[in-house]
Protein backbone atom coordinates (compact mmCIF):
# COMPACT_ATOMS: atom_id res chain seq x y z
CA UNK A 1 0.00 0.00 0.00
CA UNK A 2 2.79 2.44 0.89
CA UNK A 3 4.66 1.58 -2.30
CA UNK A 4 1.55 2.27 -4.40
CA UNK A 5 1.07 5.62 -2.64
CA UNK A 6 4.70 6.57 -3.27
CA UNK A 7 4.51 5.55 -6.92
CA UNK A 8 1.28 7.51 -7.34
CA UNK A 9 2.80 10.60 -5.71
CA UNK A 10 5.92 10.42 -7.90
CA UNK A 11 3.72 10.03 -11.00
CA UNK A 12 1.77 13.18 -10.13
CA UNK A 13 5.00 15.10 -9.57
CA UNK A 14 6.39 14.00 -12.93
CA UNK A 15 3.17 14.80 -14.77
CA UNK A 16 2.96 18.20 -13.05
CA UNK A 17 6.56 19.06 -13.89
CA UNK A 18 6.06 18.03 -17.52
CA UNK A 19 2.91 20.10 -17.93
CA UNK A 20 4.73 23.24 -16.76
CA UNK A 21 7.84 22.64 -18.87
CA UNK A 22 8.29 25.34 -21.47
CA UNK A 23 6.21 27.89 -19.57
CA UNK A 24 9.35 29.72 -18.43
CA UNK A 25 9.41 31.89 -21.55
CA UNK A 26 5.73 32.79 -21.23
CA UNK A 27 6.16 33.68 -17.56
CA UNK A 28 9.25 35.76 -18.39
CA UNK A 29 7.39 37.66 -21.13
CA UNK A 30 4.58 38.47 -18.70
CA UNK A 31 7.13 39.62 -16.12
CA UNK A 32 8.78 41.96 -18.63
CA UNK A 33 5.41 43.41 -19.68
CA UNK A 34 4.35 44.00 -16.08
CA UNK A 35 7.63 45.60 -14.93
CA UNK A 36 8.23 48.13 -17.69
CA UNK A 37 6.56 51.44 -16.84
CA UNK A 38 6.58 54.98 -18.16
CA UNK A 39 9.74 56.58 -16.79
CA UNK A 40 8.95 59.13 -14.07
CA UNK A 41 12.32 60.87 -14.11
CA UNK A 42 12.44 62.20 -17.67
CA UNK A 43 12.38 65.92 -18.43
CA UNK A 44 10.00 65.96 -21.43
CA UNK A 45 6.81 63.94 -21.01
CA UNK A 46 5.69 62.57 -24.39
CA UNK A 47 3.88 59.52 -25.71
CA UNK A 48 6.27 57.12 -27.39
CA UNK A 49 6.49 53.72 -29.01
CA UNK A 50 9.66 51.99 -27.84
CA UNK A 51 11.06 49.09 -29.86
CA UNK A 52 13.49 46.91 -27.93
CA UNK A 53 15.47 43.82 -28.78
CA UNK A 54 17.48 42.13 -26.05
CA UNK A 55 19.20 38.85 -25.32
CA UNK A 56 19.31 36.97 -22.03
CA UNK A 57 22.93 35.93 -21.49
CA UNK A 58 24.05 32.67 -19.86
CA UNK A 59 24.95 34.66 -16.74
CA UNK A 60 21.31 35.75 -16.44
CA UNK A 61 22.15 39.33 -17.37
CA UNK A 62 20.17 41.10 -20.06
CA UNK A 63 22.02 42.62 -23.00
CA UNK A 64 20.18 45.33 -24.94
CA UNK A 65 20.78 44.65 -28.64
CA UNK A 66 18.79 47.62 -29.93
CA UNK A 67 16.33 50.20 -28.64
CA UNK A 68 14.50 52.86 -30.59
CA UNK A 69 11.95 55.60 -29.91
CA UNK A 70 11.58 59.33 -30.48
CA UNK A 71 13.43 60.07 -27.22
CA UNK A 72 16.95 59.08 -26.19
CA UNK A 73 15.95 59.82 -22.61
CA UNK A 74 13.05 57.34 -22.76
CA UNK A 75 15.32 54.80 -24.47
CA UNK A 76 17.84 54.98 -21.63
CA UNK A 77 15.16 54.75 -18.93
CA UNK A 78 13.49 51.72 -20.53
CA UNK A 79 16.86 50.02 -21.13
CA UNK A 80 17.71 50.54 -17.44
CA UNK A 81 14.38 49.00 -16.39
CA UNK A 82 14.93 45.97 -18.62
CA UNK A 83 18.52 45.45 -17.44
CA UNK A 84 17.31 45.57 -13.83
CA UNK A 85 15.10 42.51 -14.32
CA UNK A 86 16.30 39.40 -12.53
CA UNK A 87 16.63 36.25 -14.62
CA UNK A 88 17.12 32.93 -12.88
CA UNK A 89 19.91 31.10 -14.74
CA UNK A 90 18.08 27.82 -14.15
CA UNK A 91 15.31 29.11 -16.45
CA UNK A 92 16.66 27.43 -19.56
CA UNK A 93 13.57 28.53 -21.51
CA UNK A 94 14.97 32.09 -21.71
CA UNK A 95 18.75 31.76 -21.35
CA UNK A 96 20.42 32.52 -24.68
CA UNK A 97 17.21 33.72 -26.32
CA UNK A 98 16.54 37.02 -28.02
CA UNK A 99 13.30 38.87 -27.33
CA UNK A 100 11.61 41.69 -29.22
CA UNK A 101 9.11 44.07 -27.64
CA UNK A 102 7.10 47.11 -28.59
CA UNK A 103 6.15 49.19 -25.56
CA UNK A 104 3.55 51.92 -25.86
CA UNK A 105 4.53 54.61 -23.39
CA UNK A 106 1.64 56.93 -22.61
CA UNK A 107 1.86 60.01 -20.42
CA UNK A 108 -0.49 59.53 -17.48
C-alpha positions as CSV (number, residue, x, y, z in Angstrom):
1,X,0.0,0.0,0.0
2,X,2.8,2.4,0.9
3,X,4.7,1.6,-2.3
4,X,1.6,2.3,-4.4
5,X,1.1,5.6,-2.6
6,X,4.7,6.6,-3.3
7,X,4.5,5.5,-6.9
8,X,1.3,7.5,-7.3
9,X,2.8,10.6,-5.7
10,X,5.9,10.4,-7.9
11,X,3.7,10.0,-11.0
12,X,1.8,13.2,-10.1
13,X,5.0,15.1,-9.6
14,X,6.4,14.0,-12.9
15,X,3.2,14.8,-14.8
16,X,3.0,18.2,-13.1
17,X,6.6,19.1,-13.9
18,X,6.1,18.0,-17.5
19,X,2.9,20.1,-17.9
20,X,4.7,23.2,-16.8
21,X,7.8,22.6,-18.9
22,X,8.3,25.3,-21.5
23,X,6.2,27.9,-19.6
24,X,9.4,29.7,-18.4
25,X,9.4,31.9,-21.5
26,X,5.7,32.8,-21.2
27,X,6.2,33.7,-17.6
28,X,9.2,35.8,-18.4
29,X,7.4,37.7,-21.1
30,X,4.6,38.5,-18.7
31,X,7.1,39.6,-16.1
32,X,8.8,42.0,-18.6
33,X,5.4,43.4,-19.7
34,X,4.4,44.0,-16.1
35,X,7.6,45.6,-14.9
36,X,8.2,48.1,-17.7
37,X,6.6,51.4,-16.8
38,X,6.6,55.0,-18.2
39,X,9.7,56.6,-16.8
40,X,9.0,59.1,-14.1
41,X,12.3,60.9,-14.1
42,X,12.4,62.2,-17.7
43,X,12.4,65.9,-18.4
44,X,10.0,66.0,-21.4
45,X,6.8,63.9,-21.0
46,X,5.7,62.6,-24.4
47,X,3.9,59.5,-25.7
48,X,6.3,57.1,-27.4
49,X,6.5,53.7,-29.0
50,X,9.7,52.0,-27.8
51,X,11.1,49.1,-29.9
52,X,13.5,46.9,-27.9
53,X,15.5,43.8,-28.8
54,X,17.5,42.1,-26.0
55,X,19.2,38.9,-25.3
56,X,19.3,37.0,-22.0
57,X,22.9,35.9,-21.5
58,X,24.1,32.7,-19.9
59,X,24.9,34.7,-16.7
60,X,21.3,35.8,-16.4
61,X,22.2,39.3,-17.4
62,X,20.2,41.1,-20.1
63,X,22.0,42.6,-23.0
64,X,20.2,45.3,-24.9
65,X,20.8,44.7,-28.6
66,X,18.8,47.6,-29.9
67,X,16.3,50.2,-28.6
68,X,14.5,52.9,-30.6
69,X,12.0,55.6,-29.9
70,X,11.6,59.3,-30.5
71,X,13.4,60.1,-27.2
72,X,17.0,59.1,-26.2
73,X,16.0,59.8,-22.6
74,X,13.1,57.3,-22.8
75,X,15.3,54.8,-24.5
76,X,17.8,55.0,-21.6
77,X,15.2,54.8,-18.9
78,X,13.5,51.7,-20.5
79,X,16.9,50.0,-21.1
80,X,17.7,50.5,-17.4
81,X,14.4,49.0,-16.4
82,X,14.9,46.0,-18.6
83,X,18.5,45.5,-17.4
84,X,17.3,45.6,-13.8
85,X,15.1,42.5,-14.3
86,X,16.3,39.4,-12.5
87,X,16.6,36.3,-14.6
88,X,17.1,32.9,-12.9
89,X,19.9,31.1,-14.7
90,X,18.1,27.8,-14.2
91,X,15.3,29.1,-16.5
92,X,16.7,27.4,-19.6
93,X,13.6,28.5,-21.5
94,X,15.0,32.1,-21.7
95,X,18.8,31.8,-21.3
96,X,20.4,32.5,-24.7
97,X,17.2,33.7,-26.3
98,X,16.5,37.0,-28.0
99,X,13.3,38.9,-27.3
100,X,11.6,41.7,-29.2
101,X,9.1,44.1,-27.6
102,X,7.1,47.1,-28.6
103,X,6.2,49.2,-25.6
104,X,3.6,51.9,-25.9
105,X,4.5,54.6,-23.4
106,X,1.6,56.9,-22.6
107,X,1.9,60.0,-20.4
108,X,-0.5,59.5,-17.5
